[in-house]
Amino acid sequence: MKKIKFIDLVIVAIFIGAVLFTVKVIQMFEVQGQEPATLVTAFFGACVSELAICWRIYAGKKKIVPDDDDDLEEEVIEDDDPVVYYDLDGGSGGKCAPDAGSEEVSG
């Protein structure tokens, strides 16, 4: 059997609170004929944000174990193309990086 974690209890408590809040709002609507829209918006906004935080904590605690079949090697990409530098403000002119046919570029 899977062990119940504290975060699971927090999520259950949030859902129970949301159900109780909804029941009270329905009762208030039956008595007064209108619901407190601002209170409902604030309450469910807080519930959604709290659940998002709980999900982020829960997802962050998962352990990622790589498979033995996967080779997690870093691949070094070597770029043989030279870097080209240009003087864009019209100064002394830019130069290309050394290359087999490179010439000085005038600005």
LINMOCOR-V625868 format. One record per pair of residues at least 24 apart in sequence whose ideal C-beta (glycine too) atoms are under 10 Angstrom apart, sorted by sequence separation. I is the first residue (numbers start at 1). J is the second residue. D is the distance in whole Angstrom. If there is no record, write none. Layout:
BEGIN
I&J&D, I&J&D
END
This chain:
BEGIN
18&43&8, 17&43&9, 18&44&7, 21&47&9, 17&46&10, 18&47&5, 17&47&8, 18&48&10, 14&46&9, 15&47&9, 14&47&6, 17&50&10, 18&51&10, 14&48&10, 14&50&6, 15&51&9, 13&50&10, 14&51&6, 11&50&9, 10&50&8, 11&51&7, 14&54&8, 10&51&9, 10&53&10, 11&54&6, 10&54&6, 11&55&9, 7&53&10, 8&54&9, 7&54&5, 10&57&9, 11&58&9, 7&55&9, 10&58&10, 7&57&6, 8&58&9, 7&58&6, 5&58&8, 7&61&8, 5&61&9
END
